[in-house]
């Protein structure tokens, strides 16, 4: 399971602007990355959390602002949307469905 919080349109002046994060949960632990803290944390049961500094990266929308091709394209956005809608349908119908 993964969840993401990204502020694309929140005003710079908002008190919570820049609190973007991503969390990926697996069977062996959790990875949490926070941009405003420039940190990544690995959490495992019965272990001390491991803290790491994030490497400098470009934002997904920086290339568009620079007039360059983006890191992702419309096909990626459509496929992600389709996958999410299929997952919702599978949950509603309580059955496995194929994403094609």
C-alpha positions in Angstrom: 0.0 0.0 0.0 1.2 3.5 -0.7 -0.1 7.0 0.1 1.0 10.4 -1.1 0.3 13.9 -0.1 1.4 16.6 -2.5 0.7 20.3 -2.6 0.5 21.4 -6.2 -1.8 24.3 -5.8 -1.7 25.2 -2.1 -0.5 28.8 -1.7 3.2 29.3 -0.6 1.8 31.4 2.3 -0.2 28.5 3.7 1.1 27.3 7.0 1.1 23.7 5.8 2.6 24.4 2.3 5.5 22.1 1.6 4.5 19.3 3.9 4.6 16.8 1.0 5.2 13.2 1.9 5.1 9.6 0.6 4.5 6.5 2.6 5.0 2.9 1.3 3.8 0.1 3.5 5.1 -3.5 3.0 5.0 -6.7 4.8 8.4 -6.0 6.4 8.1 -2.4 7.3 7.3 1.2 6.2 9.2 3.8 4.3 8.3 7.4 4.9 9.8 10.3 3.0 9.2 14.0 3.7 10.4 16.7 1.3 10.2 19.6 3.8 12.4 17.7 6.2 14.7 16.3 3.4 14.4 12.9 5.1 13.5 9.4 4.6 12.7 7.0 7.4 12.6 3.2 7.4 10.5 1.7 10.1 10.5 -2.0 11.0 8.8 -3.8 13.9 11.1 -4.2 17.0 13.9 -2.2 15.3 15.2 1.3 15.7 14.0 3.6 12.9 16.7 4.2 10.2 16.9 7.9 9.1 18.4 8.9 5.8 18.8 12.2 4.0 17.0 12.6 0.7 19.1 13.1 -2.4 18.4 16.3 -4.4 15.8 15.6 -7.0 13.6 17.5 -9.4 9.9 17.8 -8.8 7.6 16.0 -11.3 6.3 19.3 -12.6 9.7 21.2 -12.8 10.3 20.1 -16.4 6.9 21.5 -17.5 7.7 24.8 -15.9 11.1 24.9 -17.7 9.4 24.1 -21.1 10.9 20.6 -21.3 9.2 17.2 -21.8 7.9 15.9 -18.5 9.1 12.9 -16.5 5.7 11.3 -17.0 3.2 11.7 -19.8 -0.5 11.6 -20.4 -0.4 7.8 -20.9 0.9 7.3 -17.4 -1.8 9.5 -15.9 -4.5 7.7 -17.8 -3.2 4.2 -16.8 -2.9 5.3 -13.1 -6.5 6.6 -13.2 -7.7 3.3 -14.9 -5.9 1.2 -12.2 -7.5 3.2 -9.4 -10.9 3.0 -10.9 -10.5 -0.8 -11.4 -9.3 -1.2 -7.8 -12.4 0.7 -6.6 -14.6 -1.6 -8.8 -12.9 -4.7 -7.5 -13.5 -3.5 -3.9 -17.1 -2.7 -4.6 -17.8 -6.0 -6.4 -15.6 -7.9 -3.9 -13.8 -9.8 -6.7 -10.6 -9.8 -8.6 -10.6 -7.9 -11.9 -8.0 -7.6 -14.6 -6.5 -4.2 -15.4 -6.0 -4.1 -19.1 
